[in-house]
Amino acid sequence: MKLDMQEPKCIWWAWPRKLCALERPGGGGRSHRPDRRAAEVAYLKARGVRLIVSVMGSRHNLAGYEAAGLDWHHAPLPADQTGVVATFDELELMLRHELRRSGAVAVHGDSRTDFVAALCAALLCDARRVDARIGLARAARAGLTVTPEACALVGVKPREFELALKSA
């Protein structure tokens, strides 16, 4: 049986064939569709993704990743900013290690994609020396949300992000 594949609607390959940020496979919140999720998970797997990191508060999709033969890590974002910064730091450290291994890593939120955009921009800056402002601008052009809170996570002023978005 052939499984249909579909590229996720909001996906940014921060580091091609190595690291991507996206909204929840299948869509976020009320727009989520199980058939779309299966097609997008198949796309990720075909592109070499071996690990999916979910920062959603719920455990939705995790069983589907496991059924598809993908490893997963669940790191729900806390409500308070101090907890968000701690989770960011923990995931950045973990993903630096994971990115040394073969295969790709996908990081997703639900419909909230600002955190994953910032995380991948930070990792891209660290590994490939791409300025975080440029990384955030690329994430925004790919359809991810970039908020002032996301900018703060990578030490970028919102005005600097806006300028990078206009020039990227």
BELUR-V918666 format. One record per helix or strand of 2 or more residues. SS is the DSSP state (a for helix, b for strand). FROM is the first residue (numbers start at 1). TO is the last residue. Records with the same first field share a line. If there is no record, write none. Layout:
SS: FROM-TO / FROM-TO
This chain:
b: 11-15 / 19-22 / 49-54 / 71-74 / 104-108
a: 29-31 / 34-46 / 62-67 / 81-98 / 114-128 / 132-141 / 148-153 / 158-167
